[in-house]
Amino acid sequence: MGNPNVGKSVIFSRLTGVHVIASNYPGTTVSYTRGFMKLGKQMAEVIDVPGTYTLEPTSEAEEIALHMLNSGDLVINVVNATNLERNLYLTLQLLERDTPVIIALNMWDDTKHRGIHIDLDQLRKLLAVPTIPTVALTGQGIKELVENIPQATSPETPERSHDERWTAIGKIVQQVQFITHRHHTRFERLTDASVKPLTGSIMAIAVLAISFVVIRFIGEGLIGYVCDPLFNTLWAPVLLRISNFLGGSGFLHHILIGSIINGEINFVQSFGLLSSGLYVPFAMVLPYIISFYLVLGLLEDTGYLPRLAVLMDSAMHRLGLHGYAIIPTLLGLGCNVPAVLATRILESKREQFIAATLISIAVPCAALQAMIFGLVGPHGWQYVAMVYGTLFLVWLILGTILNHAVKGFSPELLIEIPPYRLPPWGTVLQKLWMRTHSFLAEAIPIFLGAILVINILYTLGVFSAIANSTAPVVTGLLGLPKEAVTALVIGFLRKDVALGMLAPLALTAEQLVVGSVVLAMFFPCIATFVVLLRQLGVVNMLKSAAIMVSASVITGGILNLILH
Amino acid sequence: MPDGKLTTLTLMQAGQSGTVVQIRGGYRAVSRLSAMGIRPGKRITKVSAMFMRGPVTVQVDRAQLAIGYGVANRIIVALD
């Protein structure tokens, strides 16, 4: 346990070898992770919990931390050595309980060049529990920490009041911490510029623009120079042979290869398990997953995101949220599932509802965006801009409506801004690998399953029945061919496959814009649906879903009217 | 008790320093702020304020905190 952003997750990874996502902003961990470590001859379970300043929780993430504390046998209290006074409040609260405590005095290396001297012996004497200096990022002190775990104790400490604790902390800090005065460095002046209105806004626009360009550059580069050549020169000939072997038609051919278009395999339109089923996830979506998460990881680890939250605060208040909600929103551009979970860092149920609903409706995930780039992009970038512009407008308008419609008030922003840090490449790549791996492991099976289901349903004629019954809405209101409804149905499984289903329909650019927007907004994919249900509860989930369906039909209808 | 001119965090100029005198607010807000390092007697320096009643950024001890406008308005500071 410990304050937010002190390095708990990094220490957890060091202790257990289980890798968890760690970033340089408070509130990265919103749930708990279990892992095991060897302690002498036994195995001990270690739990990584969200950070908290006190044992009086103010957000759902902090409630989780408190809940886990009550079930633990021993607490490793991670303390930020560069901010001893504030961190000790939680430490004293922990010491007042009956659970044995050991302290990891983390970020120990930072104390030296920040002019902070800590008298370790005196601190150990005053706290009366083992206190080990650590540098989690490099692994320094972790071995000692493990060796001293058996010595963790629970000293006899009377329960104090709020004020008594601060008095006690004042006394401890006075005895153990000596600070050599140091002037503001030029670097610190520069970093302050990112939270000043004018310079901060310019920086934010620059950071977001550069991020976008880099994501596009890497994504397109991977597709154009790696994935496309591999599929076209190596895989296409193999598929043609299989196709010939299967006789060029029939049920199995339909499932595996799909349709042969002009005597060739069309990786986007053929729609067989081995053609589009492999090409779409690996050559259209994966490159963007990699490039997006690389850039996001860099933004997270430098510590820039909380500054963006400060900058966005007044704007976000108009949507009934505060600035910190920008972090779940940005995560949503990768995948809506962790984004909905990350709304736990918001303090009220009202904010969680608004943030989760807005994310599921108006924030397209990286997989869907990759498909929008891939399918709408060739028609011209103005059409891609239309899709994004519409979704952004929906985000603004719907947020404003929800802010007025949902009862309650929005708490104020109150966050710690971590110092900038040069992200170590090792940890950035590690995190990129974890996220890419979870895409491969969780998304690809659903993806292939979806294509299988689509092909079987087509053959059975189920889709044409659905298409005919919903034709009035889809063709009348949205101006799409009636077959497009099947994409909306499949959107529940995976939105990238669903958008891919629009490819063989020979839609106009305008129809693709309407289709992309409606598909993005209509309903969350099954994975997001499950976490939304868990996060919001049945009643609020139903409300949220009603908003989604009506908002998407209205937006699609308006868009169709404007574009025609 | 410091005897400098009293003001609020929102009225302070960026770059000014002072000592926190009082936080007007409910128990939750006060205990939350004190847990993050802002309580009577603490030295505080205003780093910046965002426009359109945006949050105020301050430096307390070794940490930078961003505080929403409404809360910052209720933090009373005695200027140096």
Chai-1 contact restraints between the chains, C-beta under 6 A:
chainA,res_idxA,chainB,res_idxB,connection_type,confidence,min_distance_angstrom,max_distance_angstrom,comment,restraint_id
A,Y53,B,A35,contact,1.0,0.0,6.0,A-B,restraint_1
A,Y53,B,M36,contact,1.0,0.0,6.0,A-B,restraint_2
A,T54,B,A35,contact,1.0,0.0,6.0,A-B,restraint_3
A,T58,B,R32,contact,1.0,0.0,6.0,A-B,restraint_4
A,T82,B,R62,contact,1.0,0.0,6.0,A-B,restraint_5
A,N83,B,R62,contact,1.0,0.0,6.0,A-B,restraint_6
A,N83,B,A63,contact,1.0,0.0,6.0,A-B,restraint_7
A,R86,B,G37,contact,1.0,0.0,6.0,A-B,restraint_8
A,Y89,B,A35,contact,1.0,0.0,6.0,A-B,restraint_9
A,D192,B,V47,contact,1.0,0.0,6.0,A-B,restraint_10
A,V195,B,S48,contact,1.0,0.0,6.0,A-B,restraint_11
A,V195,B,T57,contact,1.0,0.0,6.0,A-B,restraint_12
A,K196,B,S48,contact,1.0,0.0,6.0,A-B,restraint_13
A,P197,B,M50,contact,1.0,0.0,6.0,A-B,restraint_14
A,P197,B,F51,contact,1.0,0.0,6.0,A-B,restraint_15
A,V310,B,P55,contact,1.0,0.0,6.0,A-B,restraint_16
A,V310,B,A66,contact,1.0,0.0,6.0,A-B,restraint_17
A,D313,B,G54,contact,1.0,0.0,6.0,A-B,restraint_18
A,D313,B,P55,contact,1.0,0.0,6.0,A-B,restraint_19
A,S314,B,M52,contact,1.0,0.0,6.0,A-B,restraint_20
A,S314,B,R53,contact,1.0,0.0,6.0,A-B,restraint_21
A,S314,B,G54,contact,1.0,0.0,6.0,A-B,restraint_22
A,E412,B,G68,contact,1.0,0.0,6.0,A-B,restraint_23
A,E412,B,G70,contact,1.0,0.0,6.0,A-B,restraint_24
A,E412,B,V71,contact,1.0,0.0,6.0,A-B,restraint_25
A,L413,B,P55,contact,1.0,0.0,6.0,A-B,restraint_26
A,L413,B,A66,contact,1.0,0.0,6.0,A-B,restraint_27
A,L413,B,G68,contact,1.0,0.0,6.0,A-B,restraint_28
A,L414,B,I67,contact,1.0,0.0,6.0,A-B,restraint_29
A,I415,B,A66,contact,1.0,0.0,6.0,A-B,restraint_30
A,E416,B,A63,contact,1.0,0.0,6.0,A-B,restraint_31
A,E416,B,L65,contact,1.0,0.0,6.0,A-B,restraint_32
A,I417,B,Q64,contact,1.0,0.0,6.0,A-B,restraint_33
A,I417,B,A66,contact,1.0,0.0,6.0,A-B,restraint_34
